[in-house]
Amino acid sequence: MELEKSKRLYEEAVGLLPGGVSSPVRAFKPYPFYTVKAEGSKIYDADGNSYIDYCMAYGPLILGHANKKVREAIAEQLERGWLYGTPIEMEIKYAKLIRRHFPSIEMLRFVNTGSEATMAALRVARGFTGKNKIVKVEGSFHGAHDAVLVKAGSGATTHGIPNSAGVPQDFVNNTLQVPFNDVEALADLLEKNDDIAALILEPVMGNSALILPEKGYLKEVRNITAENDVLLIFDEVITGFRVSLGGAQEYYGVKPDLTTLGKIAGGGLPIGIFGGRKEIMETVAPAGNVYQAGTFSGNPLSLTAGYTTVKFIEENRVLERVNKLSERLAEGIRNVLEDKRVECEVGSIASMFCIYFGSQPTNYAEALQLDKEAYMNFFWNMLENGVFLPPSQYETCFMSYAHSEEDINKTVEAVSDSL
């Protein structure tokens, strides 16, 4: 595998961009490859290498790269303009489509990123309840804003410390944490604190490796939050339109008070969405006194790409196909692991999967025990064999509609060779 052009580009980039990249996970050692194009299930780099892609831009591209239908819809909108700064009919059209699949979202606001969506949802929760504290799950990722950049402390229920320089301790004093899949810790925390506005969690954790909720966990979370008058926010930026058309809340039969969406909802263009019960969302300006605004919010290109993507998923049985492909790949990898007797496991749900160098974790503390160095050796071996996985043990792999049976077979062979 030749990477000389990528190496030269990276050496130039480190003098212009912090770490040479625009987002941290893209900076893997000794240097990342530089993409020049992508189509279907493949991504192509500056040195002429091609890879079967299971990173899929970290989840948005459920239809694969450069889907023709989405591309044509974007092109048609470009002819009419790409930013107006005024209301457009597509806001109403897309909001109705989202509400049909997410009955818990009675009213919503379009924003620009998942981070922006979670930040606004937490502000709305505080404004609606008049309470100050929030609870998040240890190891969950809800964007790069101050209140949720919290490192776990000690004990089952914790006050955290800032997980980034530049975040004052005061910003996270009102952020408490509990372990995932620990109902008792959550119940204990909520019963001892009467100033908690909301619990925010990923119903399926996707940023500490793939961590699945244990049977009945999410329903118990819903019961406990309701009993303690605490709003429940599902961060479905990853799981929305992927785990099912109605997200993890449909899959697990749990109705949150607020939901955040992103990734797939933008069809490959930037988007964020937060929404929920009408009485809560009516506190958002200009209807209410919780302020939120954005120049690019509800822009025509993102809404068009997102709406077209969701309609394509509806009309082409996309989830059925990608789930079957993902199941086939996971089973093929499990067979290789068993044959080679290596200490790795595979976890999967719908079209998300993860190869763990260690035991499949049930919470963040267990995820930290995974062998991230061994994973990165495996990552580079897979790249040599023409397969691009996320460059971190703590990220999740994604299947797309564009992947083929041939891709699956080649990937299983690559896993065998790479191990």
C-alpha positions as CSV (number, residue, x, y, z in Angstrom):
1,M,0.0,0.0,0.0
2,E,1.5,3.3,-1.2
3,L,0.8,6.4,0.9
4,E,3.5,8.8,-0.1
5,K,1.1,11.5,-1.4
6,S,-1.0,11.3,1.8
7,K,2.2,11.5,3.9
8,R,3.2,14.7,2.1
9,L,-0.3,16.2,2.4
10,Y,-0.3,15.4,6.1
11,E,3.1,17.0,6.7
12,E,1.8,20.2,5.1
13,A,-1.5,20.0,7.0
14,V,0.1,19.9,10.5
15,G,1.5,23.4,10.0
16,L,-2.0,24.7,9.1
17,L,-4.5,22.7,11.1
18,P,-4.2,21.6,14.8
19,G,-3.0,18.0,14.6
20,G,-3.3,18.3,10.8
21,V,-7.1,17.5,10.9
22,S,-10.5,19.1,11.3
23,S,-11.7,16.5,13.9
24,P,-9.5,14.5,16.3
25,V,-10.4,10.9,15.4
26,R,-9.1,11.5,11.8
27,A,-5.5,11.9,13.1
28,F,-4.2,8.3,13.4
29,K,-0.5,7.5,13.5
30,P,1.7,7.9,11.7
31,Y,-0.6,9.8,9.3
32,P,-4.0,9.3,7.8
33,F,-4.8,8.7,4.1
34,Y,-6.3,11.6,2.1
35,T,-9.5,10.9,0.3
36,V,-10.0,12.2,-3.3
37,K,-13.4,10.6,-4.0
38,A,-15.9,8.0,-2.8
39,E,-18.7,6.1,-4.4
40,G,-21.0,3.4,-3.2
41,S,-19.2,1.2,-0.7
42,K,-15.7,2.4,-1.7
43,I,-13.5,5.2,-0.7
44,Y,-10.4,6.2,-2.8
45,D,-7.2,8.0,-1.6
46,A,-4.7,10.3,-3.1
47,D,-2.3,7.5,-3.8
48,G,-4.8,5.5,-5.8
49,N,-5.7,3.0,-3.1
50,S,-9.3,1.9,-2.7
51,Y,-11.0,0.6,0.4
52,I,-14.3,-1.0,1.3
53,D,-15.6,1.5,3.8
54,Y,-17.2,0.6,7.1
55,C,-16.6,4.0,8.6
56,M,-19.1,5.6,6.3
57,A,-18.3,9.1,7.7
58,Y,-19.1,7.8,11.2
59,G,-22.7,6.9,10.4
60,P,-24.5,9.3,8.2
61,L,-24.1,7.5,4.9
62,I,-26.6,4.6,5.2
63,L,-27.2,4.7,1.5
64,G,-23.5,4.7,0.7
65,H,-21.3,7.3,-0.8
66,A,-22.7,9.7,-3.5
67,N,-26.1,8.0,-3.7
68,K,-27.6,9.0,-7.1
69,K,-31.1,9.9,-5.8
70,V,-29.7,12.2,-3.1
71,R,-27.2,13.7,-5.5
72,E,-29.9,14.5,-8.0
73,A,-32.1,16.1,-5.3
74,I,-29.2,18.3,-4.1
75,A,-28.4,19.3,-7.7
76,E,-32.0,20.3,-8.3
77,Q,-32.1,22.4,-5.1
78,L,-28.7,24.1,-6.1
79,E,-30.4,25.4,-9.2
80,R,-32.9,27.2,-6.9
81,G,-30.4,28.5,-4.5
82,W,-28.7,27.0,-1.4
83,L,-29.3,29.5,1.4
84,Y,-32.2,31.9,1.9
85,G,-32.5,32.9,5.6
86,T,-36.3,32.6,5.3
87,P,-38.8,29.9,6.1
88,I,-39.2,27.2,3.4
89,E,-41.9,24.6,2.7
90,M,-39.4,21.7,3.1
91,E,-39.2,22.5,6.8
92,I,-42.9,21.6,7.2
93,K,-42.6,18.6,4.8
94,Y,-39.6,17.1,6.5
95,A,-41.0,17.8,10.0
96,K,-44.1,15.9,9.2
97,L,-42.1,12.9,7.9
98,I,-39.9,12.9,11.1
99,R,-43.0,13.1,13.3
100,R,-44.6,10.2,11.5
101,H,-41.6,7.9,12.4
102,F,-40.9,9.4,15.8
103,P,-44.3,9.9,17.5
104,S,-42.6,11.3,20.6
105,I,-41.4,14.3,18.6
106,E,-44.6,16.4,18.5
107,M,-42.6,19.5,17.6
108,L,-39.0,20.0,16.5
109,R,-36.3,22.6,15.6
110,F,-33.8,22.1,12.8
111,V,-30.2,23.0,13.7
112,N,-26.8,22.3,12.1
113,T,-25.0,19.6,14.0
114,G,-25.6,16.8,16.6
115,S,-23.6,18.8,19.1
116,E,-25.8,21.8,18.6
117,A,-28.9,19.6,19.0
118,T,-27.9,18.1,22.3
119,M,-26.7,21.5,23.6
120,A,-30.1,23.0,22.8
121,A,-32.1,20.0,24.2
122,L,-30.3,20.3,27.5
123,R,-31.0,24.1,27.7
124,V,-34.7,23.4,26.9
125,A,-34.9,20.8,29.6
126,R,-33.5,23.2,32.1
127,G,-35.7,26.0,31.0
128,F,-38.9,23.8,31.0
129,T,-38.2,22.3,34.4
130,G,-36.6,25.3,36.2
131,K,-33.9,22.8,37.4
132,N,-30.1,23.1,37.0
133,K,-28.5,19.7,37.0
134,I,-28.3,17.1,34.3
135,V,-27.2,13.4,34.3
136,K,-25.3,11.7,31.6
137,V,-23.9,8.2,31.2
138,E,-20.2,7.6,31.7
139,G,-18.5,7.3,28.4
140,S,-21.4,8.6,26.3
141,F,-20.7,11.3,23.8
142,H,-23.1,14.1,23.2
143,G,-21.0,16.5,21.2
144,A,-18.1,18.8,22.1
145,H,-19.8,21.5,24.2
146,D,-18.9,22.3,27.8
147,A,-21.6,20.7,29.9
148,V,-21.1,17.2,28.4
149,L,-17.3,17.2,28.2
150,V,-17.0,15.4,31.5
151,K,-14.5,12.8,32.6
152,A,-15.8,10.1,35.0
153,G,-15.0,10.5,38.7
154,S,-14.9,7.6,41.2
155,G,-17.8,5.6,42.5
156,A,-21.1,4.5,41.0
157,T,-22.6,8.0,40.8
158,T,-20.2,10.8,40.2
159,H,-19.5,14.4,39.9
160,G,-17.2,14.7,37.0
161,I,-14.2,16.9,36.2
162,P,-13.7,18.7,32.8
163,N,-12.6,16.3,30.0
164,S,-11.0,19.2,28.1
165,A,-8.8,22.2,28.8
166,G,-10.7,25.4,28.6
167,V,-13.8,24.0,30.3
168,P,-14.2,25.7,33.7
169,Q,-15.0,23.4,36.6
170,D,-18.2,25.4,37.2
171,F,-19.5,24.3,33.8
172,V,-19.6,20.7,34.8
173,N,-20.5,21.0,38.5
174,N,-24.1,20.5,37.4
175,T,-23.3,17.5,35.3
176,L,-23.6,14.2,37.2
177,Q,-22.8,10.7,35.8
178,V,-24.0,7.1,36.1
179,P,-22.7,3.9,34.5
180,F,-24.6,2.5,31.5
181,N,-26.8,-0.5,32.3
182,D,-26.9,0.3,36.0
183,V,-30.5,0.9,37.0
184,E,-29.7,1.0,40.8
185,A,-27.1,3.7,40.4
186,L,-29.5,5.9,38.4
187,A,-32.4,5.4,40.9
188,D,-30.1,6.2,43.8
189,L,-28.9,9.4,42.2
190,L,-32.3,10.7,41.2
191,E,-33.8,10.0,44.6
192,K,-31.0,11.9,46.3
193,N,-31.2,15.0,44.1
194,D,-34.2,17.2,43.5
195,D,-32.6,19.7,41.2
196,I,-32.1,17.4,38.1
197,A,-33.7,18.6,34.9
198,A,-32.9,15.7,32.6
199,L,-31.0,12.5,31.9
200,I,-29.4,12.4,28.5
201,L,-28.2,9.1,27.1
202,E,-27.4,7.2,23.9
203,P,-29.9,4.3,24.0
204,V,-27.2,2.4,22.2
205,M,-23.7,3.7,23.0
206,G,-21.6,4.2,19.9
207,N,-18.6,6.2,21.1
208,S,-17.0,3.9,23.7
209,A,-17.1,1.0,21.2
210,L,-20.5,-0.3,20.6
211,I,-22.3,-1.0,23.9
212,L,-25.8,-2.4,23.9
213,P,-28.5,-1.9,26.5
214,E,-29.3,-4.9,28.6
215,K,-32.8,-6.4,28.4
216,G,-35.3,-4.1,30.1
217,Y,-32.7,-1.4,31.0
218,L,-34.2,1.4,28.8
219,K,-37.7,0.7,30.0
220,E,-36.5,0.9,33.6
221,V,-34.7,4.1,32.9
222,R,-38.0,5.5,31.5
223,N,-39.9,4.5,34.7
224,I,-37.3,5.9,37.0
225,T,-37.0,9.3,35.3
226,A,-40.8,9.6,35.2
227,E,-41.2,8.7,38.9
228,N,-38.6,11.4,39.8
229,D,-40.0,14.1,37.5
230,V,-36.8,14.1,35.4
231,L,-37.0,14.5,31.6
232,L,-35.6,11.7,29.5
233,I,-33.5,12.8,26.5
234,F,-32.6,10.1,23.9
235,D,-29.5,11.1,21.9
236,E,-30.4,9.3,18.6
237,V,-27.9,11.2,16.5
238,I,-26.4,7.8,15.6
239,T,-29.3,5.4,16.0
240,G,-32.1,7.6,14.4
241,F,-33.3,6.0,11.1
242,R,-30.7,3.2,11.5
243,V,-31.7,0.9,14.3
244,S,-35.2,1.3,12.9
245,L,-36.9,4.1,11.0
246,G,-38.2,5.3,14.3
247,G,-34.8,4.9,16.0
248,A,-33.9,3.0,19.1
249,Q,-37.0,4.3,20.8
250,E,-39.2,2.4,18.3
251,Y,-36.9,-0.7,18.5
252,Y,-37.0,-0.9,22.3
253,G,-40.5,0.5,22.7
254,V,-39.5,3.4,25.0
255,K,-40.9,7.0,24.6
256,P,-38.5,9.8,25.7
257,D,-39.5,13.4,26.4
258,L,-37.0,14.8,24.1
259,T,-34.9,13.4,21.2
260,T,-31.9,14.6,19.2
261,L,-31.2,13.5,15.7
262,G,-28.4,14.0,13.2
263,K,-26.1,12.1,10.8
264,I,-28.5,10.1,8.6
265,A,-31.1,12.8,9.0
266,G,-29.0,15.1,6.9
267,G,-28.3,12.6,4.1
268,G,-24.6,13.3,4.3
269,L,-24.9,17.1,4.8
270,P,-24.7,18.9,8.1
271,I,-27.8,18.8,10.3
272,G,-29.0,18.5,13.8
273,I,-32.6,18.2,15.1
274,F,-34.1,18.4,18.6
275,G,-37.7,17.8,19.4
276,G,-40.2,16.3,21.8
277,R,-43.4,16.9,23.6
278,K,-45.2,20.0,22.4
279,E,-45.5,21.6,25.8
280,I,-41.7,21.4,26.2
281,M,-40.8,22.6,22.7
282,E,-43.2,25.6,23.0
283,T,-40.6,27.1,25.5
284,V,-38.2,27.6,22.5
285,A,-37.9,31.1,21.1
286,P,-39.8,32.8,19.5
287,A,-42.7,30.8,21.0
288,G,-41.1,30.8,24.5
289,N,-38.2,32.1,26.6
290,V,-35.5,29.5,25.9
291,Y,-33.3,31.1,23.2
292,Q,-31.9,29.2,20.3
293,A,-31.0,30.5,16.8
294,G,-28.8,29.8,13.8
295,T,-28.1,31.4,10.4
296,F,-27.8,28.0,8.6
297,S,-30.5,26.2,10.5
298,G,-33.1,24.6,8.3
299,N,-31.0,25.3,5.2
300,P,-32.4,24.0,1.9
301,L,-29.6,21.7,1.0
302,S,-29.4,19.7,4.2
303,L,-33.2,19.4,4.5
304,T,-33.5,18.2,0.9
305,A,-30.7,15.7,1.3
306,G,-32.1,14.4,4.6
307,Y,-35.7,14.2,3.3
308,T,-34.7,12.4,0.2
309,T,-32.6,9.9,2.2
310,V,-35.4,9.1,4.6
311,K,-37.9,8.7,1.8
312,F,-35.4,6.4,0.0
313,I,-35.1,4.3,3.2
314,E,-38.8,4.0,3.4
315,E,-39.5,3.1,-0.2
316,N,-36.6,0.7,-0.8
317,R,-36.6,-1.6,2.2
318,V,-33.1,-0.3,3.0
319,L,-33.0,-1.3,6.6
320,E,-34.0,-4.9,5.8
321,R,-31.1,-5.1,3.3
322,V,-28.4,-3.5,5.5
323,N,-29.4,-5.4,8.6
324,K,-29.1,-8.7,6.7
325,L,-25.7,-7.8,5.3
326,S,-24.5,-6.7,8.7
327,E,-25.7,-9.9,10.3
328,R,-23.9,-11.9,7.6
329,L,-20.6,-10.0,8.1
330,A,-20.8,-10.3,11.9
331,E,-21.4,-14.0,11.7
332,G,-18.5,-14.4,9.2
333,I,-16.1,-12.6,11.5
334,R,-17.3,-14.6,14.5
335,N,-16.4,-17.8,12.6
336,V,-13.0,-16.5,11.9
337,L,-12.4,-15.5,15.5
338,E,-13.5,-19.0,16.6
339,D,-11.3,-20.8,14.1
340,K,-8.2,-18.7,15.1
341,R,-9.0,-18.9,18.8
342,V,-8.2,-15.2,19.3
343,E,-9.4,-13.2,22.3
344,C,-11.8,-11.0,20.4
345,E,-15.6,-10.7,20.2
346,V,-18.1,-9.1,17.8
347,G,-21.1,-7.1,18.9
348,S,-23.9,-5.9,16.5
349,I,-27.3,-4.4,16.3
350,A,-29.1,-3.6,13.0
351,S,-26.5,-2.2,10.7
352,M,-24.0,-1.3,13.4
353,F,-21.2,-3.6,14.5
354,C,-17.9,-3.6,16.4
355,I,-14.9,-5.9,16.7
356,Y,-13.7,-5.9,20.3
357,F,-10.1,-6.8,21.2
358,G,-11.2,-8.2,24.5
359,S,-14.7,-9.0,25.9
360,Q,-17.8,-7.2,24.7
361,P,-18.3,-4.4,27.2
362,T,-21.6,-3.5,29.0
363,N,-20.4,-0.1,30.2
364,Y,-17.6,2.4,29.8
365,A,-15.3,1.0,32.5
366,E,-15.3,-2.4,30.7
367,A,-14.7,-0.7,27.4
368,L,-11.5,0.9,28.8
369,Q,-10.2,-2.6,29.3
370,L,-10.2,-3.3,25.6
371,D,-6.8,-3.6,23.9
372,K,-6.7,-0.4,21.8
373,E,-3.1,-0.9,20.6
374,A,-3.9,-4.4,19.3
375,Y,-7.0,-2.9,17.5
376,M,-4.8,-0.3,15.8
377,N,-2.4,-2.9,14.5
378,F,-5.5,-4.8,13.2
379,F,-6.8,-1.5,11.7
380,W,-3.6,-1.0,9.6
381,N,-3.6,-4.7,8.5
382,M,-7.2,-4.3,7.4
383,L,-6.2,-1.1,5.5
384,E,-3.4,-3.1,3.8
385,N,-6.1,-5.6,2.8
386,G,-8.4,-3.0,1.3
387,V,-10.8,-2.4,4.2
388,F,-11.3,0.9,6.0
389,L,-12.6,0.5,9.6
390,P,-12.9,3.4,12.1
391,P,-9.4,4.2,13.3
392,S,-10.2,3.7,17.0
393,Q,-11.3,0.8,19.2
394,Y,-13.9,3.1,20.6
395,E,-15.8,3.8,17.4
396,T,-18.5,1.8,15.7
397,C,-18.6,0.3,12.2
398,F,-21.5,0.9,9.9
399,M,-23.0,-1.0,7.0
400,S,-24.6,0.7,4.1
401,Y,-27.1,0.0,1.3
402,A,-24.3,0.2,-1.2
403,H,-22.3,-2.7,0.3
404,S,-22.5,-6.0,-1.6
405,E,-22.2,-9.7,-0.9
406,E,-18.8,-9.5,-2.6
407,D,-17.8,-6.8,-0.1
408,I,-18.8,-9.0,2.8
409,N,-16.8,-12.0,1.5
410,K,-13.7,-9.9,0.9
411,T,-14.0,-8.3,4.3
412,V,-14.2,-11.7,6.1
413,E,-11.1,-12.8,4.1
414,A,-9.4,-9.6,5.1
415,V,-10.2,-10.2,8.8
416,S,-8.7,-13.7,8.6
417,D,-5.5,-12.4,7.0
418,S,-5.2,-9.3,9.2
419,L,-5.5,-11.3,12.5
